Amino acid sequence: MPIKVGDKLPAVDLFENDPGTKVNTSELFGKGKSVIFAVPGAFTPTCSKDHLPGFVNKVDELKAKGVDRVACISVNDPFVMAAWGKSANADGKVRMLADTCAEFSKNVELTVDRKERLGNIRSQRYAMVVKDGVVEALQLEPDGTGLSCSAAKDILALV
């Protein structure tokens, strides 16, 4: 069953910047208020044109509403996530976390099969508000990839 409001996030290692920099989800999201958004792929059109830039542009508004951190998760390698973050001016605003083998995405049961288009199982598109490691709000895109309810403006209304 996919993760839902009231569930605790799984403890999974993600990667930031390079394969040597592990970030454990329970440590990063275990205290305080976090916004996590996931995308099907770095540098893909909707992700690059709308989803990531929306959070980069709204991070100050989110923090003013008590959000401690904003993180983007994608099934990509950490080098790609770091390059994508740089290209979107996300440095210091949005943590760019690589779910290299889709372990986090599988654990929260929010994967989508994109082998034909993107070469692998990917994360569905969603955004969630997490407080002290527990999901407070979850906006899952109905088709798993569109952008109708998980944009930064949608999450701002929930925090």
Helices and strands as residue ranges (DSSP letters): E 13-15, E 22-24, H 25-29, E 33-39, H 45-46, I 47-51, H 52-64, E 69-74, H 78-87, E 95-98, H 103-107, E 111-114, H 115-118, E 120-123, E 126-131, E 134-140, H 152-156
